[in-house]
Amino acid sequence: MTEITEAEFERNFDDYMERIETNQEEFLIRRAYGSAVVAVPATEQLEKILDIMPEMDYDDGVPGDPSY
């Protein structure tokens, strides 16, 4: 996994997304205040994990559906 800054990821977003989707590369994206997130391809293994996660209710406070 390659670590990059959030600013670098945002500057070259399309290039990084292409690398993630085409080359299956993984990136740790370090935010300015020190926390980090990962950008990884959605593999079958990851999708299985996401499928077993419980649904989380969300209400955006706007009448009607859908709530995002």
N, C-alpha and C positions, 0 to 999 in steps of 0.2 A: 504494500500500500504506500502510495506516495503522498506526502504532506505538502499542501499548498495553502496560501492565504485565501481568505474569502474574496479579497479584492482581485487577486489573480484569477480565481474561478469566475467571478463576475465579468472581468475584462475579456476573457476568452471562453465564455460559456459554451458557445456552439462547438468549439474545438474539443473542449473537455467532454461534452455530451457525446460527441462522435467517438472519442476514445473509449468512453465507458460502454456505449452500445455496440460498437464494432469490434473493439479489441479486448473487451471484458476487463478493462483496467479499473482499479479501485483507488479512490482518493479520500484522504482525511483533509477536510477543509477547516482550517484554523481561523476562528473569528478573532476580531481585534481585542476583545476582552479576555481571551484565553480559552473559551470553550471550543468545542469542535463538533462537526457533524461528518458523516461519511456519505459519499456518493458512489454507489456500486450498481452493477447491472442487476436487474430483477431476474435472478435465476430460478429454476424450478425449486431448488432447496429453500430459497428465501420466500418464494410464494407460498410454500407449504407452511412456513412459520407464520406468515401473515394471515393465512386462512384460519388458523386456530386461535388467533387473538380475538378476545371478546369485542363485540360491537360497542362503540361508544356513542351514546346519544349526544346530539348537539342541536341546540336551538339558537339560531342567529337573531332571534327577536323580531324577525320580519314575518308578518302573517303569510300563510300559505307555504306550499312546498316548492322546491326543495330547500332545505337548510344546508348550507355549505360550511 
